[in-house]
Amino acid sequence: MPRAGHPAAGTLKVRDVRLRFGGVVALDGPSFEVAPGEVCGLIGPNGAGKTALFNCVSGLYRPDSGRIALDGVDLLSLRADQVAGAGVARTFQNLGLFPAQSVLENVLGGAYHRTRAGFLATGLGLPLMWREERRERERARGVLDSLGLAHLERHPASGLPLGTLKRVELARALMLRPRLLMLDEPANGLIIEEVHELAEVVRGLRTGYGFSVLLIEHHMGMVMSICDHLVVLNHGQKIADGPPDEVRNDPAVVEAYLGGSV
Ligand SMILES: Nc1ncnc2c1ncn2[C@@H]1O[C@H](COP(=O)(O)OP(=O)(O)OP(=O)(O)O)[C@@H](O)[C@H]1O
């Protein structure tokens, strides 16, 4: 499996992040850390603030206060596209793929901002840009291969099973050479076999590419099987932070979120 190109890293530090929408407190000061190479699950009941936190890390929301840094780089001073350039890649709850485009074109979309002039310039016949695009295509093929998708590169995204589309979206995120990969409910809508398959894929990617993973997931089987560390939010506050076995037995977590069902 190809290395992603960055040196091993991916320390995310979140400190006292606060975000309000009018009278609604979405984030009420959570602080936590994701260590290099670990899979950290961000869990909590509906409305706990998980997506709001993801959006703050990826630059879509600007918190009212607090600090978020990746490998010492202050992400809050960057625009969303610069955050991606700093090594943060994410997938979305509702896939952000283009149905009419081929799998390869969708995956190449993940590399777009990394090229110096974009693929449009290649249409002008500029040799440097053409070489750059060819290089990115080869890299995309390598990423597809590492996810067992090489045979689908010409297939339009439409018509592929959801489990496969999730892997295409992962491939697109990998084109950003992430230090931190953020996955937003990847198991949502998958059948149990696909969940197991996806968990296996994420574990393999983490080992092969060496990045850290921050995962929002309601599927407790997946959370418990792949996370090294859990952070639990409730009403925008952190209520637990530690190894999965410890967190699952934490009375505050059982009370607030798990309802004793795990
Ligand atoms: N753009 C927004 N405008 C207004 N309120 C928002 C916005 N985004 C989030 N909120 C509110 O902030 C709180 C946290 O929402 P968030 O979507 O982060 O929760 P969540 O933990 O991701 O929930 P779920 O598991 O249901 O996706 C909720 O009360 C939500 O209604």
PDBQT file of the ligand as one rigid body, heavy atoms in Angstrom, charges set to zero:
ROOT
HETATM    1  N1  LIG A 301     -26.069  25.533  11.417  1.00  0.00    +0.000 N 
HETATM    2  C1  LIG A 301     -26.715  25.449  12.572  1.00  0.00    +0.000 A 
HETATM    3  N2  LIG A 301     -27.636  26.381  12.931  1.00  0.00    +0.000 NA
HETATM    4  C2  LIG A 301     -28.272  26.313  14.112  1.00  0.00    +0.000 A 
HETATM    5  N3  LIG A 301     -28.087  25.339  15.023  1.00  0.00    +0.000 NA
HETATM    6  C3  LIG A 301     -27.194  24.376  14.710  1.00  0.00    +0.000 A 
HETATM    7  C4  LIG A 301     -26.464  24.386  13.484  1.00  0.00    +0.000 A 
HETATM    8  N4  LIG A 301     -25.634  23.306  13.474  1.00  0.00    +0.000 NA
HETATM    9  C5  LIG A 301     -25.838  22.655  14.631  1.00  0.00    +0.000 A 
HETATM   10  N5  LIG A 301     -26.774  23.310  15.379  1.00  0.00    +0.000 N 
HETATM   11  C6  LIG A 301     -27.242  22.918  16.706  1.00  0.00    +0.000 C 
HETATM   12  O1  LIG A 301     -26.107  22.638  17.479  1.00  0.00    +0.000 OA
HETATM   13  C7  LIG A 301     -26.334  21.488  18.308  1.00  0.00    +0.000 C 
HETATM   14  C8  LIG A 301     -25.299  20.433  17.973  1.00  0.00    +0.000 C 
HETATM   15  O2  LIG A 301     -25.615  19.889  16.683  1.00  0.00    +0.000 OA
HETATM   16  P1  LIG A 301     -24.723  18.815  15.922  1.00  0.00    +0.000 P 
HETATM   17  O3  LIG A 301     -25.298  18.666  14.551  1.00  0.00    +0.000 OA
HETATM   18  O4  LIG A 301     -23.307  19.172  16.024  1.00  0.00    +0.000 OA
HETATM   19  O5  LIG A 301     -25.020  17.492  16.782  1.00  0.00    +0.000 OA
HETATM   20  P2  LIG A 301     -24.547  16.001  16.486  1.00  0.00    +0.000 P 
HETATM   21  O6  LIG A 301     -23.932  15.498  17.743  1.00  0.00    +0.000 OA
HETATM   22  O7  LIG A 301     -23.731  15.939  15.256  1.00  0.00    +0.000 OA
HETATM   23  O8  LIG A 301     -25.938  15.262  16.255  1.00  0.00    +0.000 OA
HETATM   24  P3  LIG A 301     -26.330  14.014  15.283  1.00  0.00    +0.000 P 
HETATM   25  O9  LIG A 301     -25.767  12.787  15.954  1.00  0.00    +0.000 OA
HETATM   26  O10 LIG A 301     -27.827  14.023  15.325  1.00  0.00    +0.000 OA
HETATM   27  O11 LIG A 301     -25.762  14.278  13.930  1.00  0.00    +0.000 OA
HETATM   28  C9  LIG A 301     -27.769  21.047  18.050  1.00  0.00    +0.000 C 
HETATM   29  O12 LIG A 301     -28.583  21.635  19.042  1.00  0.00    +0.000 OA
HETATM   30  C10 LIG A 301     -28.061  21.625  16.693  1.00  0.00    +0.000 C 
HETATM   31  O13 LIG A 301     -29.438  21.886  16.553  1.00  0.00    +0.000 OA
ENDROOT
TORSDOF 0
